[in-house]
Amino acid sequence: MRDYREEFWKGLEELRRSQKETERKIKEIFKELAKLQRETDKQLKETDRMIKELSLEVKKTTRSVAELNGVWKSYSEKIIFDNIEDALKNAGFQDFAISKGIKRRKGDKEIEIDFLAVGDGYVVVVEAKTSLKVKDVRKFVKKLKDKFLEFFPEFRNYRIYGAVVGINLQEGVEKFAFKNGLMVFRYKDKGEVEILNPEGFEPKDFGVV
């Protein structure tokens, strides 16, 4: 006759051993998870520190580039201003007064003119760029058509001409400017500014509606 009680106690003991082994493994797993959590937290902190350092360096670099661009823009404008007068005279304009960096505001709107040459019955509005691009010309034409007389009504009965000048010119920009009736100047070197418009070119009068 089988002794079920002995089998029962053996089974119970085996179950207890199995339970203890399971509890031991669970504890080991929790220890490993806790260790991984600590390492993850450490890695996250280190990653956060590195991101903050990188962000700081990016800000410093951006600020330095902006400052350099500001210096170069001021230097470029001075180069152009020192030579644009002779360039305009070579283009046929005489007896004018030239000003730079003119800003006017009306409410929340404003306009900025890089150079403005005022003569007898005419004005030449000049847009200067270190690197002149087609999009710059497009914006400038819109400024002449839609905003100039709004901010400068004293020139309503004047002939209004537009000119763009740059040190570096995007390919095709001069043809686009010619098509829109603008004069195009390029600073070459040693104070020389050349006009690129073809012979016989007649600049557009933006004062005529």
C-alpha positions as CSV (number, residue, x, y, z in Angstrom):
1,M,0.0,0.0,0.0
2,R,1.4,3.4,-1.1
3,D,2.3,5.9,1.7
4,Y,0.6,9.0,0.4
5,R,1.6,11.0,3.5
6,E,5.3,10.5,2.7
7,E,4.7,11.5,-0.9
8,F,2.7,14.5,0.3
9,W,5.5,15.7,2.6
10,K,8.1,15.1,-0.1
11,G,6.1,17.1,-2.5
12,L,5.6,19.9,0.0
13,E,9.3,20.0,0.7
14,E,10.1,20.1,-3.0
15,L,7.6,23.0,-3.4
16,R,9.2,24.9,-0.5
17,R,12.7,24.4,-2.1
18,S,11.3,25.5,-5.4
19,Q,9.7,28.6,-3.8
20,K,12.9,29.5,-2.1
21,E,14.8,29.2,-5.3
22,T,12.2,31.4,-7.1
23,E,12.4,34.0,-4.3
24,R,16.2,34.0,-4.6
25,K,16.1,34.5,-8.3
26,I,13.5,37.3,-8.0
27,K,15.8,39.0,-5.5
28,E,18.7,38.7,-7.9
29,I,16.6,40.1,-10.7
30,F,15.5,43.0,-8.6
31,K,19.1,43.7,-7.5
32,E,20.2,43.6,-11.2
33,L,17.3,45.9,-12.1
34,A,18.3,48.3,-9.4
35,K,21.9,48.3,-10.6
36,L,20.8,48.9,-14.1
37,Q,18.5,51.7,-12.9
38,R,21.4,53.4,-11.1
39,E,23.6,53.0,-14.2
40,T,20.9,54.4,-16.4
41,D,20.3,57.4,-14.1
42,K,24.1,58.0,-14.2
43,Q,24.1,57.7,-18.0
44,L,21.1,60.1,-18.2
45,K,22.8,62.6,-16.0
46,E,26.0,62.4,-18.0
47,T,24.0,62.7,-21.3
48,D,22.2,65.7,-19.9
49,R,25.5,67.3,-18.9
50,M,26.9,66.7,-22.3
51,I,23.8,68.2,-24.0
52,K,24.0,71.3,-21.8
53,E,27.7,71.7,-22.7
54,L,27.0,71.2,-26.4
55,S,24.1,73.7,-26.2
56,L,26.4,76.3,-24.6
57,E,29.1,75.8,-27.2
58,V,26.4,76.2,-30.0
59,K,25.2,79.4,-28.4
60,K,28.8,80.7,-28.2
61,T,29.5,79.8,-31.8
62,T,26.2,81.3,-33.0
63,R,27.0,84.5,-31.1
64,S,30.5,84.6,-32.5
65,V,29.3,84.1,-36.1
66,A,26.6,86.8,-35.6
67,E,29.2,89.2,-34.3
68,L,31.5,88.4,-37.2
69,N,28.7,88.8,-39.7
70,G,27.8,92.1,-38.1
71,V,31.4,93.3,-38.4
72,W,31.7,92.1,-42.0
73,K,28.3,93.7,-42.9
74,S,29.5,97.1,-41.5
75,Y,32.8,96.8,-43.3
76,S,31.1,95.9,-46.6
77,E,28.7,98.8,-46.3
78,K,31.6,101.2,-45.7
79,I,33.5,99.9,-48.7
80,I,30.4,100.3,-50.9
81,F,29.5,103.7,-49.5
82,D,33.0,105.0,-50.1
83,N,32.7,104.0,-53.7
84,I,29.1,104.1,-54.8
85,E,29.1,107.9,-55.4
86,D,31.7,107.5,-58.2
87,A,29.8,104.5,-59.5
88,L,26.6,106.6,-59.8
89,K,28.4,109.4,-61.5
90,N,29.8,106.9,-64.0
91,A,26.3,105.8,-64.6
92,G,25.3,109.3,-65.6
93,F,24.0,110.8,-62.3
94,Q,25.4,114.2,-61.3
95,D,25.0,116.7,-58.5
96,F,23.3,114.5,-55.9
97,A,23.6,114.1,-52.1
98,I,23.9,110.6,-50.8
99,S,22.9,109.2,-47.4
100,K,23.1,105.8,-45.8
101,G,21.2,103.7,-43.3
102,I,17.9,105.5,-43.4
103,K,15.1,104.1,-41.3
104,R,11.5,105.2,-41.1
105,R,8.6,103.8,-39.1
106,K,4.8,104.1,-39.4
107,G,2.9,102.3,-36.7
108,D,4.1,98.7,-36.6
109,K,5.6,99.0,-40.1
110,E,9.1,100.2,-41.0
111,I,11.4,100.6,-44.0
112,E,15.2,100.6,-44.2
113,I,17.1,102.1,-47.1
114,D,20.8,101.2,-47.4
115,F,21.8,104.3,-49.6
116,L,19.7,107.1,-50.9
117,A,21.0,109.5,-53.6
118,V,18.9,112.6,-54.0
119,G,19.4,114.8,-57.1
120,D,17.4,117.4,-59.0
121,G,14.0,115.8,-59.6
122,Y,15.2,112.2,-59.0
123,V,16.3,109.8,-56.3
124,V,18.3,106.6,-56.6
125,V,17.4,104.0,-54.0
126,V,20.3,101.6,-53.4
127,E,20.2,98.1,-51.9
128,A,23.6,96.8,-50.8
129,K,24.4,93.1,-50.1
130,T,27.7,91.4,-49.4
131,S,26.3,88.4,-51.4
132,L,23.5,89.5,-53.7
133,K,20.9,86.9,-54.5
134,V,17.8,86.8,-56.7
135,K,15.5,86.7,-53.6
136,D,17.2,90.0,-52.4
137,V,16.4,91.6,-55.8
138,R,12.8,90.4,-55.6
139,K,12.3,91.8,-52.1
140,F,13.9,95.1,-53.2
141,V,11.6,95.5,-56.2
142,K,8.6,94.9,-53.9
143,K,9.9,97.5,-51.5
144,L,10.2,100.1,-54.3
145,K,6.8,99.4,-55.7
146,D,4.8,99.0,-52.5
147,K,6.5,100.8,-49.7
148,F,8.9,103.5,-50.8
149,L,6.4,106.3,-51.5
150,E,4.4,105.3,-48.5
151,F,7.3,106.1,-46.2
152,F,8.9,108.9,-48.4
153,P,5.9,110.9,-49.8
154,E,8.2,113.9,-50.3
155,F,9.5,112.1,-53.4
156,R,6.1,111.6,-55.0
157,N,6.9,113.8,-58.0
158,Y,10.4,112.6,-58.4
159,R,11.8,110.0,-60.8
160,I,12.6,107.0,-58.6
161,Y,15.3,104.6,-59.7
162,G,16.5,101.5,-58.1
163,A,20.0,100.0,-57.9
164,V,21.5,96.9,-56.3
165,V,25.1,96.5,-55.4
166,G,27.1,93.5,-54.1
167,I,30.5,92.1,-53.6
168,N,29.5,88.6,-54.5
169,L,26.7,88.0,-57.1
170,Q,24.7,84.9,-57.4
171,E,24.7,83.5,-60.9
172,G,22.0,85.0,-63.0
173,V,21.1,87.7,-60.5
174,E,22.2,90.6,-62.7
175,K,19.9,89.4,-65.6
176,F,17.0,89.2,-63.2
177,A,17.7,92.7,-61.9
178,F,18.0,94.1,-65.5
179,K,14.6,92.5,-66.3
180,N,13.1,94.4,-63.3
181,G,14.6,97.7,-64.4
182,L,17.3,98.0,-61.8
183,M,20.9,99.2,-62.2
184,V,23.4,96.6,-61.0
185,F,26.8,97.5,-59.5
186,R,29.5,95.2,-58.3
187,Y,32.4,96.0,-56.0
188,K,35.6,94.6,-57.6
189,D,38.7,95.7,-55.7
190,K,40.7,98.6,-54.5
191,G,37.8,101.0,-54.5
192,E,36.5,100.1,-57.9
193,V,32.7,99.6,-58.4
194,E,31.6,98.6,-61.9
195,I,28.2,98.9,-63.5
196,L,27.0,95.7,-65.1
197,N,24.0,97.0,-67.1
198,P,24.4,96.6,-70.9
199,E,25.0,99.7,-73.1
200,G,21.7,101.5,-73.8
201,F,20.0,100.2,-70.7
202,E,17.2,102.5,-69.4
203,P,16.5,102.1,-65.7
204,K,12.8,101.9,-64.7
205,D,11.1,104.9,-63.1
206,F,9.3,103.4,-60.1
207,G,7.6,106.7,-59.4
208,V,5.4,106.1,-62.5
209,V,2.3,104.1,-61.5
